[in-house]
Amino acid sequence: MKVSEEALLRAGFTHVELQKIKNNIEIYGGTLEEAIHDLRNRFRVLLWIISGCFCIFLFLFLFSSESMIVGGGFSLLITIAIVTFIQPPILAYKSWRYWLQN
């Protein structure tokens, strides 16, 4: 798939976001297509981690004591927050949405 700046702008990326991606490409190398693909994969990993945390919380809710539910719930929320902010969530979401549309 050919990725161009014009197509990304039409898909909802802003000029500032494209500049961030281009700066990353200049520093670490690669192409625009590779960067968008990597961001898409990061978003997919985020979805899997959130799903896993939800399943663990459901297991805690069904089979644990109240204190374990509260403690486990807080720790899972912290895990989701850390994983979300390690990667750029808005750019990753837009990249995922771009790949779905094309």
Biopython code that builds the backbone (N, CA, C, O; Angstrom):
import numpy as np
from Bio.PDB.StructureBuilder import StructureBuilder

atoms = [
    (1, "MET", "N", (0.837, -1.168, 0.000)),
    (1, "MET", "CA", (0.000, 0.000, 0.000)),
    (1, "MET", "C", (0.884, 1.233, 0.000)),
    (1, "MET", "O", (1.846, 1.326, 0.762)),
    (2, "LYS", "N", (0.549, 2.165, -0.853)),
    (2, "LYS", "CA", (1.303, 3.408, -0.956)),
    (2, "LYS", "C", (0.707, 4.434, -0.006)),
    (2, "LYS", "O", (-0.483, 4.739, -0.083)),
    (3, "VAL", "N", (1.522, 4.962, 0.879)),
    (3, "VAL", "CA", (1.087, 5.956, 1.843)),
    (3, "VAL", "C", (1.670, 7.300, 1.427)),
    (3, "VAL", "O", (2.877, 7.422, 1.216)),
    (4, "SER", "N", (0.807, 8.308, 1.311)),
    (4, "SER", "CA", (1.276, 9.644, 0.964)),
    (4, "SER", "C", (0.778, 10.642, 2.002)),
    (4, "SER", "O", (-0.177, 10.381, 2.734)),
    (5, "GLU", "N", (1.436, 11.774, 2.047)),
    (5, "GLU", "CA", (1.037, 12.805, 3.003)),
    (5, "GLU", "C", (-0.365, 13.309, 2.720)),
    (5, "GLU", "O", (-1.127, 13.577, 3.648)),
    (6, "GLU", "N", (-0.713, 13.442, 1.445)),
    (6, "GLU", "CA", (-2.045, 13.923, 1.084)),
    (6, "GLU", "C", (-3.126, 12.957, 1.561)),
    (6, "GLU", "O", (-4.164, 13.380, 2.069)),
    (7, "ALA", "N", (-2.878, 11.663, 1.397)),
    (7, "ALA", "CA", (-3.848, 10.657, 1.843)),
    (7, "ALA", "C", (-3.991, 10.683, 3.365)),
    (7, "ALA", "O", (-5.094, 10.526, 3.888)),
    (8, "LEU", "N", (-2.892, 10.878, 4.066)),
    (8, "LEU", "CA", (-2.953, 10.944, 5.526)),
    (8, "LEU", "C", (-3.702, 12.186, 5.986)),
    (8, "LEU", "O", (-4.461, 12.128, 6.954)),
    (9, "LEU", "N", (-3.497, 13.307, 5.304)),
    (9, "LEU", "CA", (-4.231, 14.526, 5.652)),
    (9, "LEU", "C", (-5.734, 14.343, 5.422)),
    (9, "LEU", "O", (-6.548, 14.806, 6.221)),
    (10, "ARG", "N", (-6.095, 13.678, 4.345)),
    (10, "ARG", "CA", (-7.513, 13.404, 4.084)),
    (10, "ARG", "C", (-8.090, 12.437, 5.115)),
    (10, "ARG", "O", (-9.286, 12.481, 5.406)),
    (11, "ALA", "N", (-7.250, 11.568, 5.668)),
    (11, "ALA", "CA", (-7.706, 10.580, 6.649)),
    (11, "ALA", "C", (-7.844, 11.156, 8.052)),
    (11, "ALA", "O", (-8.311, 10.461, 8.954)),
    (12, "GLY", "N", (-7.451, 12.407, 8.256)),
    (12, "GLY", "CA", (-7.645, 13.028, 9.566)),
    (12, "GLY", "C", (-6.385, 13.415, 10.304)),
    (12, "GLY", "O", (-6.469, 13.978, 11.395)),
    (13, "PHE", "N", (-5.220, 13.134, 9.749)),
    (13, "PHE", "CA", (-3.974, 13.571, 10.376)),
    (13, "PHE", "C", (-3.826, 15.076, 10.196)),
    (13, "PHE", "O", (-4.250, 15.630, 9.182)),
    (14, "THR", "N", (-3.230, 15.729, 11.174)),
    (14, "THR", "CA", (-2.948, 17.158, 11.058)),
    (14, "THR", "C", (-1.518, 17.352, 10.575)),
    (14, "THR", "O", (-0.720, 16.414, 10.551)),
    (15, "HIS", "N", (-1.207, 18.591, 10.189)),
    (15, "HIS", "CA", (0.153, 18.887, 9.744)),
    (15, "HIS", "C", (1.161, 18.685, 10.875)),
    (15, "HIS", "O", (2.280, 18.228, 10.642)),
    (16, "VAL", "N", (0.762, 19.026, 12.087)),
    (16, "VAL", "CA", (1.649, 18.855, 13.248)),
    (16, "VAL", "C", (1.946, 17.373, 13.484)),
    (16, "VAL", "O", (3.089, 17.003, 13.755)),
    (17, "GLU", "N", (0.934, 16.538, 13.382)),
    (17, "GLU", "CA", (1.129, 15.101, 13.574)),
    (17, "GLU", "C", (2.014, 14.514, 12.484)),
    (17, "GLU", "O", (2.875, 13.679, 12.762)),
    (18, "LEU", "N", (1.808, 14.947, 11.245)),
    (18, "LEU", "CA", (2.678, 14.483, 10.161)),
    (18, "LEU", "C", (4.114, 14.924, 10.371)),
    (18, "LEU", "O", (5.047, 14.182, 10.063)),
    (19, "GLN", "N", (4.294, 16.126, 10.893)),
    (19, "GLN", "CA", (5.656, 16.600, 11.161)),
    (19, "GLN", "C", (6.315, 15.758, 12.245)),
    (19, "GLN", "O", (7.511, 15.478, 12.160)),
    (20, "LYS", "N", (5.560, 15.347, 13.262)),
    (20, "LYS", "CA", (6.104, 14.471, 14.302)),
    (20, "LYS", "C", (6.556, 13.139, 13.706)),
    (20, "LYS", "O", (7.615, 12.618, 14.053)),
    (21, "ILE", "N", (5.740, 12.600, 12.806)),
    (21, "ILE", "CA", (6.098, 11.326, 12.171)),
    (21, "ILE", "C", (7.335, 11.501, 11.303)),
    (21, "ILE", "O", (8.228, 10.654, 11.314)),
    (22, "LYS", "N", (7.391, 12.605, 10.547)),
    (22, "LYS", "CA", (8.559, 12.848, 9.681)),
    (22, "LYS", "C", (9.825, 13.069, 10.509)),
    (22, "LYS", "O", (10.903, 12.625, 10.114)),
    (23, "ASN", "N", (9.710, 13.744, 11.640)),
    (23, "ASN", "CA", (10.875, 13.921, 12.519)),
    (23, "ASN", "C", (11.370, 12.574, 13.021)),
    (23, "ASN", "O", (12.576, 12.338, 13.084)),
    (24, "ASN", "N", (10.447, 11.694, 13.379)),
    (24, "ASN", "CA", (10.822, 10.359, 13.829)),
    (24, "ASN", "C", (11.516, 9.592, 12.720)),
    (24, "ASN", "O", (12.489, 8.881, 12.974)),
    (25, "ILE", "N", (11.031, 9.725, 11.499)),
    (25, "ILE", "CA", (11.641, 9.043, 10.361)),
    (25, "ILE", "C", (13.050, 9.566, 10.124)),
    (25, "ILE", "O", (13.957, 8.789, 9.826)),
    (26, "GLU", "N", (13.242, 10.881, 10.253)),
    (26, "GLU", "CA", (14.576, 11.458, 10.063)),
    (26, "GLU", "C", (15.560, 10.963, 11.116)),
    (26, "GLU", "O", (16.730, 10.729, 10.815)),
    (27, "ILE", "N", (15.092, 10.804, 12.335)),
    (27, "ILE", "CA", (15.970, 10.387, 13.425)),
    (27, "ILE", "C", (16.275, 8.892, 13.338)),
    (27, "ILE", "O", (17.435, 8.491, 13.438)),
    (28, "TYR", "N", (15.249, 8.070, 13.154)),
    (28, "TYR", "CA", (15.414, 6.624, 13.234)),
    (28, "TYR", "C", (15.439, 5.919, 11.884)),
    (28, "TYR", "O", (15.726, 4.724, 11.817)),
    (29, "GLY", "N", (15.145, 6.637, 10.818)),
    (29, "GLY", "CA", (15.146, 6.045, 9.486)),
    (29, "GLY", "C", (13.822, 5.383, 9.167)),
    (29, "GLY", "O", (12.918, 5.327, 10.001)),
    (30, "GLY", "N", (13.723, 4.884, 7.949)),
    (30, "GLY", "CA", (12.505, 4.214, 7.514)),
    (30, "GLY", "C", (11.730, 5.071, 6.534)),
    (30, "GLY", "O", (12.209, 6.095, 6.046)),
    (31, "THR", "N", (10.528, 4.621, 6.267)),
    (31, "THR", "CA", (9.652, 5.332, 5.349)),
    (31, "THR", "C", (8.370, 5.717, 6.065)),
    (31, "THR", "O", (8.104, 5.276, 7.183)),
    (32, "LEU", "N", (7.585, 6.546, 5.399)),
    (32, "LEU", "CA", (6.306, 6.964, 5.964)),
    (32, "LEU", "C", (5.378, 5.763, 6.120)),
    (32, "LEU", "O", (4.663, 5.657, 7.116)),
    (33, "GLU", "N", (5.385, 4.872, 5.156)),
    (33, "GLU", "CA", (4.549, 3.677, 5.222)),
    (33, "GLU", "C", (4.932, 2.793, 6.407)),
    (33, "GLU", "O", (4.058, 2.286, 7.111)),
    (34, "GLU", "N", (6.235, 2.607, 6.630)),
    (34, "GLU", "CA", (6.680, 1.797, 7.768)),
    (34, "GLU", "C", (6.279, 2.428, 9.090)),
    (34, "GLU", "O", (5.879, 1.726, 10.019)),
    (35, "ALA", "N", (6.383, 3.753, 9.181)),
    (35, "ALA", "CA", (6.028, 4.437, 10.423)),
    (35, "ALA", "C", (4.536, 4.297, 10.720)),
    (35, "ALA", "O", (4.149, 4.039, 11.860)),
    (36, "ILE", "N", (3.702, 4.467, 9.698)),
    (36, "ILE", "CA", (2.258, 4.330, 9.884)),
    (36, "ILE", "C", (1.914, 2.881, 10.245)),
    (36, "ILE", "O", (1.061, 2.639, 11.099)),
    (37, "HIS", "N", (2.563, 1.940, 9.607)),
    (37, "HIS", "CA", (2.320, 0.515, 9.899)),
    (37, "HIS", "C", (2.731, 0.180, 11.335)),
    (37, "HIS", "O", (2.018, -0.544, 12.030)),
    (38, "ASP", "N", (3.866, 0.698, 11.775)),
    (38, "ASP", "CA", (4.307, 0.455, 13.150)),
    (38, "ASP", "C", (3.350, 1.070, 14.166)),
    (38, "ASP", "O", (3.056, 0.460, 15.193)),
    (39, "LEU", "N", (2.867, 2.275, 13.881)),
    (39, "LEU", "CA", (1.904, 2.909, 14.783)),
    (39, "LEU", "C", (0.608, 2.101, 14.840)),
    (39, "LEU", "O", (0.002, 1.967, 15.903)),
    (40, "ARG", "N", (0.193, 1.573, 13.710)),
    (40, "ARG", "CA", (-1.004, 0.728, 13.674)),
    (40, "ARG", "C", (-0.820, -0.506, 14.544)),
    (40, "ARG", "O", (-1.720, -0.893, 15.288)),
    (41, "ASN", "N", (0.353, -1.117, 14.443)),
    (41, "ASN", "CA", (0.619, -2.305, 15.257)),
    (41, "ASN", "C", (0.648, -1.967, 16.737)),
    (41, "ASN", "O", (0.208, -2.770, 17.561)),
    (42, "ARG", "N", (1.153, -0.806, 17.086)),
    (42, "ARG", "CA", (1.158, -0.397, 18.492)),
    (42, "ARG", "C", (-0.262, -0.271, 19.030)),
    (42, "ARG", "O", (-0.540, -0.651, 20.168)),
    (43, "PHE", "N", (-1.162, 0.268, 18.201)),
    (43, "PHE", "CA", (-2.542, 0.398, 18.639)),
    (43, "PHE", "C", (-3.186, -0.975, 18.814)),
    (43, "PHE", "O", (-3.950, -1.189, 19.755)),
    (44, "ARG", "N", (-2.883, -1.893, 17.918)),
    (44, "ARG", "CA", (-3.425, -3.243, 18.039)),
    (44, "ARG", "C", (-2.923, -3.912, 19.326)),
    (44, "ARG", "O", (-3.685, -4.602, 20.002)),
    (45, "VAL", "N", (-1.666, -3.712, 19.660)),
    (45, "VAL", "CA", (-1.125, -4.261, 20.907)),
    (45, "VAL", "C", (-1.833, -3.638, 22.100)),
    (45, "VAL", "O", (-2.154, -4.328, 23.068)),
    (46, "LEU", "N", (-2.078, -2.332, 22.033)),
    (46, "LEU", "CA", (-2.805, -1.660, 23.106)),
    (46, "LEU", "C", (-4.187, -2.274, 23.289)),
    (46, "LEU", "O", (-4.614, -2.504, 24.421)),
    (47, "LEU", "N", (-4.888, -2.542, 22.200)),
    (47, "LEU", "CA", (-6.212, -3.171, 22.300)),
    (47, "LEU", "C", (-6.129, -4.549, 22.948)),
    (47, "LEU", "O", (-6.980, -4.899, 23.766)),
    (48, "TRP", "N", (-5.116, -5.332, 22.594)),
    (48, "TRP", "CA", (-4.949, -6.666, 23.190)),
    (48, "TRP", "C", (-4.649, -6.564, 24.686)),
    (48, "TRP", "O", (-5.172, -7.344, 25.481)),
    (49, "ILE", "N", (-3.814, -5.611, 25.061)),
    (49, "ILE", "CA", (-3.472, -5.466, 26.482)),
    (49, "ILE", "C", (-4.693, -5.021, 27.283)),
    (49, "ILE", "O", (-4.936, -5.528, 28.379)),
    (50, "ILE", "N", (-5.459, -4.079, 26.744)),
    (50, "ILE", "CA", (-6.676, -3.644, 27.437)),
    (50, "ILE", "C", (-7.661, -4.802, 27.555)),
    (50, "ILE", "O", (-8.290, -4.973, 28.600)),
    (51, "SER", "N", (-7.801, -5.593, 26.504)),
    (51, "SER", "CA", (-8.691, -6.758, 26.557)),
    (51, "SER", "C", (-8.225, -7.767, 27.603)),
    (51, "SER", "O", (-9.036, -8.318, 28.347)),
    (52, "GLY", "N", (-6.922, -8.004, 27.655)),
    (52, "GLY", "CA", (-6.371, -8.919, 28.654)),
    (52, "GLY", "C", (-6.599, -8.417, 30.069)),
    (52, "GLY", "O", (-6.953, -9.190, 30.959)),
    (53, "CYS", "N", (-6.396, -7.128, 30.276)),
    (53, "CYS", "CA", (-6.627, -6.549, 31.605)),
    (53, "CYS", "C", (-8.097, -6.659, 31.993)),
    (53, "CYS", "O", (-8.416, -6.929, 33.151)),
    (54, "PHE", "N", (-8.982, -6.453, 31.041)),
    (54, "PHE", "CA", (-10.406, -6.587, 31.321)),
    (54, "PHE", "C", (-10.752, -8.028, 31.710)),
    (54, "PHE", "O", (-11.534, -8.251, 32.634)),
    (55, "CYS", "N", (-10.179, -8.990, 31.017)),
    (55, "CYS", "CA", (-10.425, -10.403, 31.342)),
    (55, "CYS", "C", (-9.895, -10.747, 32.732)),
    (55, "CYS", "O", (-10.547, -11.469, 33.488)),
    (56, "ILE", "N", (-8.725, -10.234, 33.066)),
    (56, "ILE", "CA", (-8.176, -10.471, 34.405)),
    (56, "ILE", "C", (-9.064, -9.845, 35.464)),
    (56, "ILE", "O", (-9.312, -10.451, 36.506)),
    (57, "PHE", "N", (-9.549, -8.620, 35.203)),
    (57, "PHE", "CA", (-10.432, -7.967, 36.168)),
    (57, "PHE", "C", (-11.734, -8.746, 36.324)),
    (57, "PHE", "O", (-12.246, -8.882, 37.436)),
    (58, "LEU", "N", (-12.270, -9.254, 35.224)),
    (58, "LEU", "CA", (-13.483, -10.052, 35.301)),
    (58, "LEU", "C", (-13.256, -11.311, 36.138)),
    (58, "LEU", "O", (-14.111, -11.697, 36.936)),
    (59, "PHE", "N", (-12.107, -11.943, 35.952)),
    (59, "PHE", "CA", (-11.758, -13.116, 36.753)),
    (59, "PHE", "C", (-11.663, -12.738, 38.235)),
    (59, "PHE", "O", (-12.172, -13.452, 39.099)),
    (60, "LEU", "N", (-11.008, -11.609, 38.517)),
    (60, "LEU", "CA", (-10.924, -11.141, 39.908)),
    (60, "LEU", "C", (-12.315, -10.883, 40.480)),
    (60, "LEU", "O", (-12.616, -11.261, 41.613)),
    (61, "PHE", "N", (-13.139, -10.245, 39.692)),
    (61, "PHE", "CA", (-14.479, -9.893, 40.150)),
    (61, "PHE", "C", (-15.305, -11.137, 40.488)),
    (61, "PHE", "O", (-16.075, -11.142, 41.449)),
    (62, "LEU", "N", (-15.136, -12.171, 39.696)),
    (62, "LEU", "CA", (-15.934, -13.376, 39.905)),
    (62, "LEU", "C", (-15.402, -14.280, 41.012)),
    (62, "LEU", "O", (-16.185, -14.939, 41.696)),
    (63, "PHE", "N", (-14.080, -14.321, 41.198)),
    (63, "PHE", "CA", (-13.504, -15.339, 42.071)),
    (63, "PHE", "C", (-12.641, -14.824, 43.215)),
    (63, "PHE", "O", (-12.007, -15.627, 43.899)),
    (64, "SER", "N", (-12.592, -13.516, 43.448)),
    (64, "SER", "CA", (-11.711, -12.998, 44.497)),
    (64, "SER", "C", (-12.483, -12.234, 45.551)),
    (64, "SER", "O", (-13.678, -11.965, 45.430)),
    (65, "SER", "N", (-11.737, -11.900, 46.592)),
    (65, "SER", "CA", (-12.323, -11.111, 47.666)),
    (65, "SER", "C", (-12.405, -9.637, 47.255)),
    (65, "SER", "O", (-11.834, -9.223, 46.246)),
    (66, "GLU", "N", (-13.125, -8.867, 48.056)),
    (66, "GLU", "CA", (-13.325, -7.451, 47.750)),
    (66, "GLU", "C", (-12.011, -6.676, 47.729)),
    (66, "GLU", "O", (-11.811, -5.815, 46.873)),
    (67, "SER", "N", (-11.124, -6.974, 48.661)),
    (67, "SER", "CA", (-9.844, -6.252, 48.690)),
    (67, "SER", "C", (-8.981, -6.593, 47.473)),
    (67, "SER", "O", (-8.272, -5.733, 46.952)),
    (68, "MET", "N", (-9.043, -7.838, 47.027)),
    (68, "MET", "CA", (-8.294, -8.226, 45.821)),
    (68, "MET", "C", (-8.881, -7.558, 44.571)),
    (68, "MET", "O", (-8.139, -7.194, 43.659)),
    (69, "ILE", "N", (-10.179, -7.401, 44.529)),
    (69, "ILE", "CA", (-10.823, -6.748, 43.391)),
    (69, "ILE", "C", (-10.399, -5.290, 43.307)),
    (69, "ILE", "O", (-10.062, -4.795, 42.231)),
    (70, "VAL", "N", (-10.417, -4.599, 44.454)),
    (70, "VAL", "CA", (-10.039, -3.185, 44.467)),
    (70, "VAL", "C", (-8.566, -3.019, 44.129)),
    (70, "VAL", "O", (-8.217, -2.193, 43.286)),
    (71, "GLY", "N", (-7.709, -3.778, 44.764)),
    (71, "GLY", "CA", (-6.268, -3.681, 44.501)),
    (71, "GLY", "C", (-5.911, -4.086, 43.081)),
    (71, "GLY", "O", (-5.110, -3.428, 42.417)),
    (72, "GLY", "N", (-6.512, -5.174, 42.624)),
    (72, "GLY", "CA", (-6.259, -5.617, 41.260)),
    (72, "GLY", "C", (-6.787, -4.627, 40.234)),
    (72, "GLY", "O", (-6.153, -4.394, 39.205)),
    (73, "GLY", "N", (-7.945, -4.045, 40.513)),
    (73, "GLY", "CA", (-8.514, -3.055, 39.607)),
    (73, "GLY", "C", (-7.629, -1.832, 39.466)),
    (73, "GLY", "O", (-7.417, -1.339, 38.358)),
    (74, "PHE", "N", (-7.108, -1.335, 40.591)),
    (74, "PHE", "CA", (-6.200, -0.187, 40.535)),
    (74, "PHE", "C", (-4.914, -0.520, 39.791)),
    (74, "PHE", "O", (-4.423, 0.277, 38.992)),
    (75, "SER", "N", (-4.379, -1.690, 40.058)),
    (75, "SER", "CA", (-3.131, -2.058, 39.375)),
    (75, "SER", "C", (-3.351, -2.246, 37.872)),
    (75, "SER", "O", (-2.476, -1.907, 37.076)),
    (76, "LEU", "N", (-4.494, -2.774, 37.482)),
    (76, "LEU", "CA", (-4.787, -2.924, 36.058)),
    (76, "LEU", "C", (-5.007, -1.569, 35.395)),
    (76, "LEU", "O", (-4.597, -1.375, 34.251)),
    (77, "LEU", "N", (-5.644, -0.632, 36.088)),
    (77, "LEU", "CA", (-5.795, 0.720, 35.550)),
    (77, "LEU", "C", (-4.445, 1.406, 35.359)),
    (77, "LEU", "O", (-4.225, 2.090, 34.359)),
    (78, "ILE", "N", (-3.546, 1.220, 36.318)),
    (78, "ILE", "CA", (-2.206, 1.791, 36.197)),
    (78, "ILE", "C", (-1.475, 1.155, 35.019)),
    (78, "ILE", "O", (-0.786, 1.848, 34.271)),
    (79, "THR", "N", (-1.620, -0.155, 34.851)),
    (79, "THR", "CA", (-1.003, -0.850, 33.716)),
    (79, "THR", "C", (-1.510, -0.293, 32.398)),
    (79, "THR", "O", (-0.721, -0.028, 31.491)),
    (80, "ILE", "N", (-2.825, -0.113, 32.281)),
    (80, "ILE", "CA", (-3.403, 0.427, 31.049)),
    (80, "ILE", "C", (-2.905, 1.849, 30.799)),
    (80, "ILE", "O", (-2.596, 2.201, 29.661)),
    (81, "ALA", "N", (-2.824, 2.670, 31.851)),
    (81, "ALA", "CA", (-2.341, 4.043, 31.691)),
    (81, "ALA", "C", (-0.895, 4.071, 31.217)),
    (81, "ALA", "O", (-0.549, 4.855, 30.333)),
    (82, "ILE", "N", (-0.057, 3.236, 31.789)),
    (82, "ILE", "CA", (1.354, 3.201, 31.386)),
    (82, "ILE", "C", (1.495, 2.760, 29.936)),
    (82, "ILE", "O", (2.226, 3.379, 29.164)),
    (83, "VAL", "N", (0.801, 1.697, 29.568)),
    (83, "VAL", "CA", (0.894, 1.191, 28.203)),
    (83, "VAL", "C", (0.335, 2.206, 27.209)),
    (83, "VAL", "O", (0.861, 2.344, 26.104)),
    (84, "THR", "N", (-0.713, 2.908, 27.589)),
    (84, "THR", "CA", (-1.305, 3.904, 26.694)),
    (84, "THR", "C", (-0.353, 5.060, 26.438)),
    (84, "THR", "O", (-0.231, 5.520, 25.302)),
    (85, "PHE", "N", (0.317, 5.531, 27.469)),
    (85, "PHE", "CA", (1.145, 6.713, 27.296)),
    (85, "PHE", "C", (2.585, 6.418, 26.915)),
    (85, "PHE", "O", (3.368, 7.349, 26.729)),
    (86, "ILE", "N", (2.960, 5.142, 26.793)),
    (86, "ILE", "CA", (4.280, 4.793, 26.263)),
    (86, "ILE", "C", (4.321, 5.103, 24.777)),
    (86, "ILE", "O", (5.342, 5.550, 24.255)),
    (87, "GLN", "N", (3.214, 4.866, 24.104)),
    (87, "GLN", "CA", (3.133, 5.129, 22.669)),
    (87, "GLN", "C", (2.195, 6.316, 22.457)),
    (87, "GLN", "O", (1.385, 6.619, 23.333)),
    (88, "PRO", "N", (2.290, 6.989, 21.318)),
    (88, "PRO", "CA", (1.379, 8.121, 21.079)),
    (88, "PRO", "C", (-0.026, 7.610, 20.729)),
    (88, "PRO", "O", (-0.253, 7.168, 19.603)),
    (89, "PRO", "N", (-0.957, 7.663, 21.666)),
    (89, "PRO", "CA", (-2.245, 7.015, 21.443)),
    (89, "PRO", "C", (-3.060, 7.611, 20.292)),
    (89, "PRO", "O", (-3.734, 6.871, 19.575)),
    (90, "ILE", "N", (-3.013, 8.911, 20.105)),
    (90, "ILE", "CA", (-3.815, 9.527, 19.047)),
    (90, "ILE", "C", (-3.248, 9.170, 17.676)),
    (90, "ILE", "O", (-4.002, 8.824, 16.766)),
    (91, "LEU", "N", (-1.928, 9.253, 17.521)),
    (91, "LEU", "CA", (-1.306, 8.889, 16.247)),
    (91, "LEU", "C", (-1.515, 7.403, 15.948)),
    (91, "LEU", "O", (-1.768, 7.025, 14.804)),
    (92, "ALA", "N", (-1.409, 6.576, 16.966)),
    (92, "ALA", "CA", (-1.595, 5.138, 16.771)),
    (92, "ALA", "C", (-3.033, 4.834, 16.349)),
    (92, "ALA", "O", (-3.262, 4.012, 15.461)),
    (93, "TYR", "N", (-3.997, 5.496, 16.984)),
    (93, "TYR", "CA", (-5.397, 5.281, 16.622)),
    (93, "TYR", "C", (-5.673, 5.736, 15.192)),
    (93, "TYR", "O", (-6.343, 5.032, 14.437)),
    (94, "LYS", "N", (-5.167, 6.897, 14.818)),
    (94, "LYS", "CA", (-5.386, 7.394, 13.465)),
    (94, "LYS", "C", (-4.716, 6.491, 12.429)),
    (94, "LYS", "O", (-5.256, 6.289, 11.341)),
    (95, "SER", "N", (-3.559, 5.957, 12.758)),
    (95, "SER", "CA", (-2.886, 5.035, 11.843)),
    (95, "SER", "C", (-3.684, 3.749, 11.689)),
    (95, "SER", "O", (-3.824, 3.231, 10.582)),
    (96, "TRP", "N", (-4.204, 3.236, 12.789)),
    (96, "TRP", "CA", (-5.023, 2.030, 12.748)),
    (96, "TRP", "C", (-6.273, 2.263, 11.903)),
    (96, "TRP", "O", (-6.652, 1.422, 11.089)),
    (97, "ARG", "N", (-6.906, 3.418, 12.109)),
    (97, "ARG", "CA", (-8.104, 3.757, 11.355)),
    (97, "ARG", "C", (-7.782, 3.941, 9.861)),
    (97, "ARG", "O", (-8.576, 3.554, 9.004)),
    (98, "TYR", "N", (-6.618, 4.532, 9.553)),
    (98, "TYR", "CA", (-6.197, 4.711, 8.167)),
    (98, "TYR", "C", (-6.029, 3.363, 7.468)),
    (98, "TYR", "O", (-6.470, 3.194, 6.332)),
    (99, "TRP", "N", (-5.392, 2.404, 8.142)),
    (99, "TRP", "CA", (-5.180, 1.090, 7.539)),
    (99, "TRP", "C", (-6.492, 0.339, 7.379)),
    (99, "TRP", "O", (-6.629, -0.455, 6.448)),
    (100, "LEU", "N", (-7.465, 0.569, 8.264)),
    (100, "LEU", "CA", (-8.767, -0.075, 8.108)),
    (100, "LEU", "C", (-9.516, 0.462, 6.893)),
    (100, "LEU", "O", (-10.203, -0.290, 6.201)),
    (101, "GLN", "N", (-9.385, 1.753, 6.636)),
    (101, "GLN", "CA", (-10.102, 2.381, 5.534)),
    (101, "GLN", "C", (-9.505, 2.002, 4.181)),
    (101, "GLN", "O", (-10.216, 1.989, 3.176)),
    (102, "ASN", "N", (-8.217, 1.697, 4.144)),
    (102, "ASN", "CA", (-7.575, 1.422, 2.866)),
    (102, "ASN", "C", (-7.258, -0.021, 2.682)),
    (102, "ASN", "O", (-6.712, -0.407, 1.648)),
]
sb = StructureBuilder()
sb.init_structure("model")
sb.init_model(0)
sb.init_chain("A")
sb.init_seg("    ")
for serial, (resi, resn, name, xyz) in enumerate(atoms, 1):
    if name == "N":
        sb.init_residue(resn, " ", resi, " ")
    sb.init_atom(name, np.array(xyz, "f"), 0.0, 1.0, " ", f" {name:<3s}", serial, name[0])
structure = sb.get_structure()
